[in-house]
Amino acid sequence: MSLFRRSFATMTSSGFRTPSKIVCIGRNYADHVQELNNVRPKQPFFFLKPPSSIVLPGAGPVIRPRGVDLHYEVELGVILNKRLRDFDAADEKSALDAIESYLLAIDMTSRNGQNEAKKKGLPWDIAKGFDTFLPLSRVIPKSAIPDPHNIEIFLKVNGETRQDASTNLMLFQIPRLLSDISKVMTLEPGDIVITGTPAGVGPVVPGDVMRAGLRVDGKELEEAKIEIPVEESTSSYEFSET
């Protein structure tokens, strides 16, 4: 059985379902928009990561492909419990009712691949979609996060804090995110939406260890802890310009 299939077997026993898709929100924190010299969006901007990019707790390292400038981006994720299609953002209660549980995620990015894609008007799939490019925490019960717009998420590299910010800094809150996505593509039960990253993104190299977490009222949640090393790829892939 492949690592991917074993991982999802673990996910099922831990309360996850295999997602039909993973929708990622870009540029949802103003300070992150600024640090990458991007334009602040007028509406939510999103892209997809494949389920095969998921790494579950204890399932292995993040693998850096050769020639890739590998960056971390810590994000709050939501797991949905119902189908949403053409959803009204004003119905905030129904939006939050559609959340089954939460998780923490690290959206790994080939920054040089992404920069080339942006410069040349190419899609971002390669920059975001490598195997192991989405480490996840365990499932966080919904009851553990009374208000997803008032928690703190952080990431450390080799013990040094690199990202630490409140989700109250989101440009677009979760009801608006779910609404905008659902007007383009139907969201299904089990789908994962990761909600954007704050400032502080940066590179990691083989030998580094990332640790990410989430605090509610100043207290770190055990279920949200991620600790994962970075290793060099042994595959034949090597980044080169398109």
Helices and strands as residue ranges (DSSP letters): H 3-13, E 22-26, H 30-35, E 45-49, G 51-53, E 54-55, E 62-64, E 70-72, E 74-80, H 92-97, E 99-106, E 109-110, H 111-120, H 125-128, E 134-135, E 140-141, G 142-144, E 152-157, E 160-166, G 167-169, H 174-182, E 192-194, E 202-203, E 209-216, E 219-220, G 222-224, E 226-232
